[in-house]
Amino acid sequence: MAESSLSRFGRQMHGSRKAVLATAFASLLVSILLISQGNSFIDGNSPPPTIESGRALDLVDDELPVTSANSVTYIFSHEEMSWNDETFEQAVMAALTKLEDLDIEILSISTAYDAADDPVHLASHVSRDGHTTAVYVRIGGTDDEVAESFDDIIVAADNDALDVIVTGSLVISTDFDNALKNDQVRAELIGIPLSLIILLFVFGTFTAAILPMVIALLMMTLATATSFWLSDWWFFGLTQYSISMISLIGIAVSIDYSLFMISRFREELDSGAEVEDAVAKMMDTAGRAVLFSGATVAISLCSLFYFTATHMPSMAMGGFLAVLGSLIYSLTVLPAMLSYLGPKIDSLKVPIPGANTKSQFWEKFSTTVMKRPISWLAPALIVLLLLGSPFLRVELNAGGIEALPPDFESRVGYEVLVDEFPAYTASTIPLVVVFEDEQLDWKTIAEDISQVCEGIRSTTGVISIEHPLCSPALFDTAIEDWPEEAQSTWYTTVSESVAMINVATEYSSGTDEAEQLIDDMRVHTRSSSEEILVGGWTSYEVDIKDHLTERIPAVLAFVIIVTMILIWMQVHSVIVPIKAVLMNVLSVSASFGLVVLVFQDGLLAEALNFTPQPLDLIVPPLVFGIAFGLSMDYEVLMLSRIHEAWIETGDNTRAVAEGLQASGSLITGAAAIMIAVFSGFIFADVLIIKSMGLALAVAVFIDATIVRAIVVPSAMRLMGRLNWWSPSFLSNLDE
């Protein structure tokens, strides 16, 4: 019988092990060098540039430096004094003078004292009880310059007389970025040590347990370096979330792939094979399963690239790079290291009770299940359906500052503004007019735009829309002759390429009324001869809902069909892939249901430090894309071992029992490692990462217990030999 290509590749790795390891070391050095060069990540907390609101934001940032400046809001309060007490005012002014000492450009400072007799002005600067006042500061300079002075900006207004809370777009955005970085470190500090402990228990030797950690290290540096490099030109725009995905997915799959392969290598050595033959056999069996498993995960992640109006392509790219790095090093460096170690893989045994013990548990349990398959299958399916049922009442939105923990100062300050300042509850929706002509006739443009303004002004929910472009009569005189306020608006909101018109509305972002208002406003903006973009968070929420509704069915169909094809290529059966997909759908659905119970209904809210709220819109498709692929990770290994036993015995029941027994301890260890890694992210600060960590951990746990232990053996027992049926034309195609 001819040797397979993977088997021959394993022998090549054995023969070229010095070159392989030298190349791996060189790749590590190059990766570290690329990481040291920094990245060009875009803001993952703003609408992506591929959507209308994101494009509007980018245009404003590029063309209107004043309006795009970083803003900081200092909230001063005192339990007894009022904002207009002389001592209170002096304390505020004294605190603000310290801003002059900072090495930053202050563009504007807006205080209640600028127009102390104007009730409209005071409504956004003074709280209802009068004991709190907000100072809005706009800061210029590049992102790097602002970042260098960030810590000084935060403490600049501290004083002994008043309590100070600091918030604003700069602080909120920085908190998100820092939280993501801290989440990644925290998750790694939890997941990696737990994974090592599990590996020590599974293998019983330190030598075998440390090899997957080496592969994980190589994967992390390569994937991170590649994402940094891609951030300079990746057309979707990469965000910091891509690095979180590398940790979330990469650590789990790289350790699991190594676990599968090392276990098979040791199994072959124990059966008397020479080192080279053991490497070749490992590549032909576990290596093949790893390759198909990685392809399944990669395809699930690649499907997320289709959601172009979200940041999911960035997150998918991080996950894809992690899986690719895991495959590269698992199929090259790991065989080379094992080739050097040979029987020494069992050296440095660890004194852990029960480590590396063999039992017949999975064979006995699966045999018990298969004796009464319906009695086991029916309750299991009922439990899975009940767990998934809460997802039927899921609520979704585009997230926001509520994704930060409730005790973060930036969020506390924001909520103070919303709850206590009368005018702050009003939402402002920016309209961005894009000019294409080089010769601009402002009078003609204003006549066109004014009709749009009139239409929007009469729309339910709009408080006001004021801008020089809404008043064509102004252009009968020179700009220098306009009222001072109109001049200020013109110079700060208009360039030769764009103009920004702010629409004050009475609806808060995220409400049904606000979303309806976006649709009503677009009726008027699209009637203009000029291109007018509707910006703001609510606009993003409306567009992303439409985008996901349109594209989710195609993504689901793609993932399911391609996954079934890959499994068919592995086990040469039509029925088994269909059952595997259905089981995966059940386990993922169950995880969705528990996510709704926890994050929407508030179960464990206090323990996990979050505010119950609707799920982020991108969580369900993102979790499906990841969980579906990862669940297939060890399912492919299990099915491949069952298929091996079927080929050898021709007895379906015996093949299931032997396949589950052969893969049982491995899958248990692999699932435990995944759960350990994902659990680290449950303690994240950013809610989207926290919810993904829980969803993935639950999906893997359900798949490794209820599905693997009960649903798989009972369903395969009921189908009997039909499990392995394949149409003749497919069999001929395979040959």
C-alpha positions in Angstrom: 0.0 0.0 0.0 1.4 3.4 -1.1 2.4 5.7 1.7 0.3 8.8 2.1 1.6 12.3 1.4 1.3 13.3 5.1 3.3 10.2 6.1 6.0 11.1 3.6 5.9 14.7 4.9 6.5 13.4 8.4 9.6 11.5 7.3 10.8 14.7 5.6 10.4 16.6 9.0 12.3 13.8 10.6 15.2 14.0 8.1 15.3 17.8 8.1 14.7 18.4 11.8 17.8 20.6 12.3 16.7 22.9 9.5 13.1 23.0 10.7 14.0 24.0 14.2 16.5 26.6 12.9 13.8 28.1 10.7 11.4 28.1 13.6 13.9 30.0 15.7 14.5 32.5 12.9 10.7 33.0 12.6 10.6 33.8 16.3 13.2 36.5 15.9 11.6 38.0 12.9 8.2 38.0 14.7 9.7 39.8 17.7 11.2 42.4 15.4 7.9 43.0 13.6 6.1 43.3 16.9 8.7 45.9 18.1 7.8 48.1 15.1 4.3 48.7 16.5 0.9 48.6 14.7 -1.6 50.7 12.9 -4.8 49.4 14.4 -7.9 51.4 13.9 -10.3 52.2 16.7 -12.4 49.1 17.3 -14.9 51.0 19.4 -16.1 53.2 16.6 -18.1 52.3 13.5 -15.9 50.7 10.9 -15.0 52.8 7.8 -16.9 50.3 5.6 -20.3 51.5 6.8 -22.0 54.9 6.3 -21.5 56.1 9.8 -17.9 55.0 9.9 -17.1 56.7 6.6 -18.8 59.9 8.0 -16.6 59.7 11.1 -13.4 59.2 9.0 -14.2 62.2 6.8 -14.8 64.4 9.8 -11.6 63.2 11.4 -9.6 63.8 8.2 -11.1 67.1 7.2 -12.3 68.9 10.3 -9.5 68.8 12.9 -11.4 70.9 15.5 -14.5 68.7 15.5 -12.4 65.5 15.5 -10.3 66.6 18.5 -10.1 64.4 21.5 -12.5 65.5 24.2 -12.3 65.3 27.9 -15.1 66.1 30.3 -14.2 67.0 33.9 -17.2 66.7 36.3 -16.8 68.8 39.4 -19.1 68.3 42.4 -19.6 69.1 46.1 -22.2 67.8 48.5 -23.0 71.3 50.0 -21.7 74.0 47.6 -23.6 74.9 44.4 -21.9 75.5 41.1 -22.4 79.3 41.3 -20.9 79.7 44.8 -17.8 81.8 44.6 -15.6 79.2 46.3 -16.9 76.5 43.9 -16.1 78.7 40.9 -12.6 79.6 42.1 -11.8 75.9 42.7 -12.9 75.0 39.2 -10.9 77.8 37.6 -7.9 77.0 39.7 -8.1 73.3 38.6 -8.4 74.3 34.9 -5.3 76.5 35.0 -3.2 73.4 35.6 -4.2 72.3 32.1 -1.9 75.1 30.8 1.1 73.4 32.2 0.5 70.2 30.1 2.5 69.6 26.9 -0.7 69.4 24.8 -2.7 71.7 22.6 -6.0 72.9 24.3 -8.4 73.9 21.5 -11.3 75.0 23.7 -12.6 74.9 27.2 -16.4 75.2 27.8 -17.6 76.0 31.3 -20.9 77.0 32.9 -19.4 80.3 33.7 -19.0 81.2 30.0 -22.7 82.0 29.8 -24.0 81.9 33.3 -27.2 83.6 32.4 -28.1 81.4 29.4 -30.4 78.5 30.5 -29.8 76.5 27.3 -26.0 76.7 27.9 -26.4 75.8 31.6 -28.6 72.8 30.8 -25.5 70.9 29.4 -23.1 72.3 32.0 -25.0 72.2 35.4 -26.8 69.3 37.1 -30.4 69.5 38.1 -29.5 69.9 41.8 -26.9 72.5 41.0 -24.1 70.7 43.0 -22.3 69.5 39.9 -20.9 71.2 36.9 -19.3 69.8 33.7 -16.3 71.3 31.9 -15.8 70.2 28.3 -12.2 70.4 27.0 -11.2 69.8 23.4 -7.6 68.7 22.9 -5.6 68.9 19.7 -2.4 67.1 18.6 -1.7 63.7 17.1 -2.9 60.5 18.8 0.7 59.7 19.9 1.1 63.2 21.4 -2.2 62.8 23.3 -1.4 59.3 24.4 1.9 60.5 25.9 0.1 63.0 28.1 -2.9 60.9 28.9 -2.0 60.2 32.5 -1.3 63.9 33.1 -4.6 64.8 31.5 -6.6 62.5 33.8 -5.1 64.0 37.0 -4.8 67.6 35.8 -8.0 68.8 37.4 -7.5 67.1 40.8 -8.0 69.4 43.7 -8.8 69.3 47.4 -11.9 71.4 47.3 -14.1 69.4 44.9 -14.7 65.8 43.8 -13.6 65.2 40.2 -14.7 62.5 37.8 -13.1 62.4 34.3 -14.8 61.1 31.2 -15.2 62.0 27.6 -14.4 60.4 24.2 -10.7 60.3 24.9 -11.0 58.7 28.3 -13.7 56.2 27.2 -11.7 55.1 24.1 -8.5 54.7 26.1 -10.3 52.7 28.8 -11.6 50.3 26.1 -8.1 49.9 24.6 -6.5 49.4 28.0 -9.2 47.0 29.1 -8.7 44.9 26.0 -5.0 44.7 26.6 -5.5 43.8 30.3 -8.1 41.3 29.4 -5.7 39.5 27.1 -3.0 39.4 29.8 -5.4 38.3 32.5 -6.8 35.5 30.3 -3.3 34.3 29.5 -2.3 34.3 33.2 -5.4 32.1 33.9 -5.5 29.9 30.8 -1.9 29.0 30.2 -1.1 27.7 33.8 -4.3 25.8 33.8 -3.6 24.3 30.4 -0.1 23.2 31.6 -1.6 21.5 34.7 -4.1 19.7 32.4 -1.3 18.6 30.1 0.8 17.3 33.0 -2.2 15.3 34.1 -2.9 13.9 30.6 0.7 13.1 29.7 2.2 12.5 33.2 5.6 13.9 32.1 6.9 17.4 32.0 8.8 16.8 28.7 5.6 16.0 26.8 3.6 18.7 28.6 6.0 21.5 27.7 6.0 20.9 23.9 2.5 22.3 23.3 3.5 25.4 25.3 6.4 25.9 22.9 4.0 25.6 19.9 1.7 28.1 21.6 4.5 30.5 22.1 5.6 30.3 18.5 2.1 30.7 17.3 1.4 33.8 19.5 4.5 35.6 18.3 3.9 34.8 14.6 0.2 35.6 14.6 0.7 38.8 16.5 3.6 39.9 14.3 1.6 39.2 11.2 -1.4 41.1 12.5 0.8 44.1 13.3 2.3 44.0 9.8 -1.2 43.6 8.1 -2.5 46.5 10.1 -0.6 48.9 7.8 -2.6 47.9 4.7 -5.4 45.5 5.5 -8.3 47.0 3.6 -10.9 46.1 6.3 -8.8 47.8 9.0 -7.5 45.7 11.9 -8.4 46.5 15.5 -7.0 45.6 18.9 -9.7 42.9 19.0 -7.7 40.9 16.5 -5.0 40.4 19.2 -7.6 39.3 21.7 -8.8 36.7 19.1 -5.3 35.4 18.7 -5.2 34.6 22.5 -8.8 33.4 22.7 -8.5 30.9 19.8 -4.8 30.4 19.2 -3.8 29.2 22.6 -6.6 26.6 22.7 -6.1 25.2 19.2 -2.3 25.1 19.3 -2.2 23.2 22.6 -5.0 20.9 21.4 -3.4 20.1 18.1 -0.1 19.3 19.9 -2.0 17.2 22.4 -3.5 15.0 19.7 -0.3 14.6 17.8 2.0 13.9 20.9 -0.5 11.3 22.2 -0.5 9.4 18.9 3.3 9.6 18.7 3.5 8.0 22.2 0.9 5.4 21.2 3.0 4.4 18.2 6.2 4.2 20.3 4.5 2.1 22.9 3.4 -0.3 20.1 7.1 -0.8 19.2 7.5 1.5 16.2 10.8 3.2 15.4 11.0 7.0 15.9 10.8 7.8 12.2 7.9 5.4 11.7 6.1 6.8 14.7 6.4 10.3 13.3 5.2 9.2 9.9 2.2 7.3 11.4 1.4 10.3 13.7 1.3 12.6 10.7 -0.9 10.2 8.7 -3.5 9.9 11.5 -3.5 12.7 14.1 -1.8 15.0 11.6 -4.6 14.4 9.1 -7.2 15.0 11.8 -5.5 18.2 12.8 -5.3 19.4 9.2 -9.0 18.8 8.6 -9.8 20.3 12.0 -7.8 23.4 11.3 -9.4 23.7 7.9 -12.8 23.5 9.5 -12.0 26.2 12.1 -10.4 28.4 9.4 -13.4 28.1 7.1 -15.8 29.0 10.0 -13.6 32.1 10.7 -13.2 33.1 7.0 -17.0 33.2 6.7 -16.9 36.2 9.1 -15.1 38.2 6.4 -18.4 38.5 4.7 -19.7 40.8 7.4 -17.8 43.7 5.8 -19.9 46.4 7.6 -18.6 45.3 11.1 -15.3 44.8 12.8 -15.8 41.0 12.5 -13.3 40.7 9.6 -10.6 42.1 11.8 -11.5 39.6 14.6 -11.7 36.8 12.1 -8.3 37.7 10.7 -6.8 37.4 14.2 -8.4 34.0 14.7 -7.4 32.9 11.2 -3.8 33.9 11.8 -3.8 32.0 15.1 -5.2 28.8 13.5 -2.7 29.1 10.6 0.2 29.6 12.9 -1.0 26.6 15.0 -1.2 24.4 11.9 2.2 25.5 10.5 4.1 24.8 13.8 2.2 21.7 14.8 2.8 20.0 11.4 6.5 21.1 11.1 8.2 22.1 14.4 6.4 19.6 16.6 7.3 16.5 14.4 10.9 17.8 14.4 11.1 18.1 18.2 9.5 14.7 18.6 12.0 13.3 16.2 14.8 14.5 18.4 13.2 13.4 21.7 12.0 9.9 20.6 11.5 7.8 23.7 12.7 10.7 25.9 9.2 12.1 25.4 8.3 10.1 28.5 11.1 11.6 30.7 10.7 13.9 33.7 7.6 12.2 35.1 5.5 14.3 37.4 4.1 12.9 40.7 0.4 13.7 40.0 -2.1 11.1 41.2 -4.0 9.6 38.4 -1.8 11.2 35.7 -1.6 9.4 32.4 -3.8 6.6 33.6 -5.7 4.3 31.2 -9.3 3.2 31.8 -12.1 1.7 29.8 -14.6 4.3 31.0 -15.5 5.7 27.6 -15.9 2.3 26.0 -18.0 1.0 28.9 -20.2 4.2 29.1 -20.8 4.3 25.3 -21.7 0.6 25.3 -24.2 1.3 28.1 -25.7 4.2 26.1 -25.9 2.1 22.9 -27.8 -0.6 24.6 -30.8 1.8 25.1 -30.1 4.6 22.6 -33.6 6.1 22.6 -33.8 6.3 26.4 -30.5 8.2 26.5 -31.0 10.3 23.3 -34.5 11.7 24.0 -33.6 13.3 27.4 -30.3 14.7 26.1 -32.1 16.4 23.2 -34.7 17.8 25.5 -32.0 19.2 27.8 -30.2 20.8 24.9 -33.4 22.4 23.5 -34.3 23.7 27.0 -30.9 25.3 27.4 -31.2 27.0 24.0 -34.8 28.2 24.5 -33.8 31.5 26.2 -32.2 32.6 22.9 -35.7 32.8 21.4 -36.2 36.1 23.4 -32.8 37.6 22.8 -32.4 41.3 22.6 -29.7 42.8 20.5 -28.0 46.3 20.1 -24.8 47.7 18.9 -23.3 48.0 22.4 -21.7 51.2 23.7 -20.1 52.4 26.9 -22.2 49.9 28.9 -19.7 47.3 27.6 -17.3 48.6 30.2 -17.7 47.5 33.9 -20.0 49.7 35.9 -17.2 50.9 38.2 -15.0 52.3 35.5 -14.6 56.1 36.1 -15.3 57.0 32.5 -18.5 55.1 32.5 -19.5 56.5 36.0 -18.9 60.0 34.6 -20.9 59.4 31.5 -23.9 58.1 33.5 -23.7 61.2 35.7 -24.0 63.4 32.7 -26.9 61.4 31.3 -28.8 61.1 34.6 -28.2 64.5 36.1 -27.7 67.0 33.2 -31.0 68.1 31.5 -29.5 68.7 28.0 -27.2 65.7 28.0 -30.0 63.2 27.3 -30.5 64.8 23.9 -28.6 62.9 21.2 -26.8 64.7 18.4 -26.8 63.1 14.9 -24.1 64.4 12.5 -24.9 64.8 8.8 -21.8 64.9 6.7 -22.1 66.5 3.3 -19.5 65.3 0.8 -18.5 67.8 -2.0 -17.2 66.3 -5.2 -16.9 69.4 -7.4 -13.7 71.4 -7.2 -15.5 74.7 -7.9 -18.0 75.1 -5.1 -21.0 77.4 -5.5 -22.0 77.8 -1.9 -25.2 79.6 -2.7 -26.4 76.8 -4.9 -25.3 74.1 -2.5 -27.1 75.9 0.4 -30.3 76.2 -1.6 -30.2 72.4 -2.1 -29.2 71.6 1.5 -31.8 74.0 3.0 -34.6 71.8 1.5 -33.1 68.8 3.3 -32.8 70.9 6.5 -36.5 71.9 6.2 -37.6 68.3 5.8 -35.5 67.1 8.7 -36.6 70.0 10.9 -40.2 68.8 10.6 -39.4 65.2 11.4 -40.8 63.8 14.6 -38.0 63.7 17.3 -35.8 66.4 15.9 -35.2 69.3 18.3 -33.2 71.6 16.0 -31.0 71.7 12.9 -29.0 74.9 12.5 -26.2 75.5 10.1 -25.2 78.2 7.6 -25.9 75.7 4.8 -29.5 75.6 6.0 -29.8 79.4 5.4 -29.1 80.3 1.7 -29.8 84.0 2.4 -26.5 84.1 4.4 -24.6 83.6 1.2 -25.8 86.9 -0.2 -23.2 88.6 2.0 -19.6 87.9 2.8 -18.8 85.4 5.6 -17.1 88.2 7.5 -20.5 90.0 7.7 -22.3 87.0 9.2 -23.3 86.8 12.9 -20.4 85.6 15.0 -22.0 82.3 15.9 -22.6 81.5 12.2 -19.0 82.3 11.4 -17.7 80.1 14.2 -19.9 77.2 13.0 -18.7 77.7 9.4 -15.0 77.7 10.1 -15.2 74.7 12.4 -17.6 72.4 10.4 -16.8 73.1 6.8 -13.9 72.4 4.5 -13.4 72.2 0.8 -14.4 68.5 0.9 -17.0 68.1 3.6 -19.4 69.9 5.8 -20.9 68.6 9.1 -24.4 69.6 10.2 -25.4 68.5 13.7 -29.0 67.5 14.3 -30.2 67.7 17.9 -32.8 65.0 18.7 -34.8 64.1 21.7 -34.2 60.3 21.5 -31.3 58.5 23.2 -29.1 56.3 21.1 -30.2 52.7 20.9 -33.9 53.2 21.2 -36.5 52.2 18.7 -37.6 55.8 18.2 -34.0 56.8 17.5 -33.7 54.1 14.9 -36.9 55.1 13.2 -35.6 58.7 13.2 -32.5 57.6 11.2 -34.8 56.1 8.6 -37.0 59.2 8.4 -33.9 61.5 8.1 -32.5 59.4 5.3 -35.7 60.0 3.2 -34.6 63.6 3.1 -30.8 63.2 2.8 -31.2 60.8 -0.2 -33.3 63.3 -2.0 -30.4 65.8 -2.2 -28.2 66.2 -5.2 -25.3 66.2 -2.8 -24.0 63.1 -1.1 -25.1 63.3 2.6 -24.0 60.7 5.1 -25.9 60.1 8.3 -23.4 59.5 11.1 -23.6 58.6 14.7 -24.0 55.5 16.8 -27.7 55.0 16.0 -27.0 55.2 12.3 -24.4 52.4 12.8 -26.9 50.3 14.7 -29.5 50.6 12.0 -27.1 49.7 9.2 -25.5 46.8 11.0 -28.8 45.2 11.8 -29.8 45.4 8.1 -26.3 44.1 7.1 -26.5 41.1 9.5 -30.0 40.2 8.6 -29.1 40.2 4.9 -25.9 38.2 5.2 -26.3 35.7 8.1 -28.3 33.1 6.1 -25.6 33.0 3.5 -22.9 32.6 6.1 -24.7 29.8 7.9 -25.3 27.9 4.7 -21.6 28.3 3.7 -20.2 27.2 7.0 -22.5 24.2 7.3 -22.1 22.9 3.7 -18.3 23.3 3.6 -18.0 21.7 7.1 -20.0 18.7 5.9 -17.8 18.4 2.8 -14.6 18.4 4.9 -16.0 15.8 7.3 -17.1 13.6 4.4 -13.5 13.9 3.0 -12.3 12.6 6.4 -14.8 9.7 7.0 -16.3 9.1 3.5 -19.8 9.2 4.8 -22.8 11.4 4.0 -24.8 10.7 7.2 -22.1 11.3 9.7 -21.3 14.9 8.5 -25.0 15.7 8.7 -25.3 14.4 12.2 -22.1 16.2 13.3 -23.4 19.5 12.0 -26.8 19.1 13.7 -25.1 18.2 17.0 -22.9 21.2 16.7 -25.9 23.5 16.1 -27.6 22.1 19.2 -24.5 22.7 21.4 -24.0 26.2 20.0 -27.7 27.0 20.5 -27.5 25.8 24.1 -24.5 28.2 24.7 -26.5 31.1 23.2 -29.4 30.4 25.6 -27.1 30.5 28.6 -25.5 33.7 27.4 -28.9 35.3 27.3 -29.6 34.1 30.8 -26.3 35.5 32.1 -25.8 38.7 30.2 -29.3 39.8 29.2 -31.2 38.6 32.3 -28.4 39.4 34.7 -27.5 35.9 36.2 -24.1 36.3 37.8 -24.0 40.1 37.0 -22.6 41.0 40.4 -20.0 38.2 40.5 -18.8 39.0 36.9 -19.1 42.8 37.3 -21.3 43.9 34.4 -24.6 45.5 33.9 -27.4 43.3 32.4 -28.2 44.5 28.9 -29.0 43.3 25.4 -26.3 41.3 23.6 -24.0 43.0 21.2 -25.2 42.5 17.7 -22.0 40.8 16.5 -21.8 38.3 19.4 -24.2 35.6 17.9 -22.6 35.4 14.5 -19.1 35.7 15.9 -19.7 33.0 18.5 -21.3 30.8 15.9 -18.4 31.2 13.5 -15.8 30.4 16.2 -17.7 27.8 18.3 -18.9 25.9 15.3 -15.3 25.5 14.1 -13.8 24.8 17.5 -16.5 22.2 18.4 -15.6 20.3 15.2 -12.0 20.5 16.3 -12.0 17.4 18.5 -15.2 16.0 16.8 -13.1 15.4 13.7 -10.5 13.5 15.8 -13.3 11.4 17.4 -14.9 10.7 14.1 -11.6 9.8 12.5 -10.9 7.3 15.3 -14.4 5.8 14.9 -13.9 5.6 11.2 -10.5 3.8 11.7 -12.2 1.3 13.9 -15.1 0.9 11.4 -12.6 0.1 8.6 -10.8 -2.5 10.8 -13.9 -4.2 12.3 -16.9 -3.5 10.0 -19.0 -3.4 13.2 -20.7 -0.1 13.7 -21.4 -0.5 17.5 -17.9 -1.8 18.2 -16.4 1.0 16.0 -18.2 3.7 18.0 -17.1 2.2 21.4 -13.5 1.7 20.3 -13.3 5.1 18.7 -14.7 6.9 21.7 -12.4 4.9 24.0 -9.3 5.7 21.8 -10.1 9.4 21.7 -11.9 9.7 25.0 -9.1 10.9 27.3 -7.6 13.1 24.6 -10.9 14.8 23.9 -11.5 15.3 27.6 -8.1 16.9 28.0 -8.6 18.9 24.8 -12.0 20.2 25.9 -10.6 20.9 29.4 -7.8 23.0 27.9 -10.3 24.9 25.7 -12.6 25.6 28.7 -9.6 26.7 30.8 -8.4 29.2 28.1 -12.0 30.5 27.4 -12.7 30.8 31.1 -9.9 33.3 31.4 -11.8 35.6 29.2 -15.0 35.3 31.3 -13.3 37.7 33.8 -12.6 40.3 31.1 -13.6 43.9 31.5 -15.0 44.4 28.0 -18.4 42.8 27.8 -18.1 41.5 24.2 -15.0 39.5 25.2 -16.6 38.4 28.5 -19.7 37.1 26.7 -17.6 35.3 24.0 -15.5 33.6 26.6 -18.6 32.3 28.4 -20.3 31.3 25.2 -17.3 29.3 23.9 -16.6 27.7 27.2 -20.2 26.5 27.5 -20.4 25.3 23.9 -17.2 23.2 24.3 -18.4 21.8 27.7 -21.8 20.8 26.3 -20.2 19.3 23.2 -17.6 17.4 25.2 -20.2 16.0 27.7 -23.8 15.7 26.6 -23.1 15.5 22.8 -20.0 13.4 22.8 -21.0 11.0 25.7 -24.7 10.6 24.9 -25.9 12.0 21.6 -23.1 10.7 19.4 -23.1 7.0 20.5 -26.9 6.8 20.7 -27.5 8.5 17.3 -24.8 6.3 15.6 -26.2 3.2 17.2 -29.7 4.0 15.9 -28.4 4.6 12.4 -26.2 1.4 12.3 -24.4 0.7 9.1 -26.3 3.5 7.5 -23.8 5.8 9.2 -21.2 4.9 6.6 -23.3 5.1 3.5 -22.1 7.2 0.7 -23.5 7.4 -2.9 -21.5 5.4 -5.4 -20.6 8.5 -7.4 -19.1 10.1 -4.3 -17.2 6.9 -3.6 -15.9 6.9 -7.1 -14.9 10.5 -6.8 -13.0 9.7 -3.6 -11.1 7.0 -5.4 
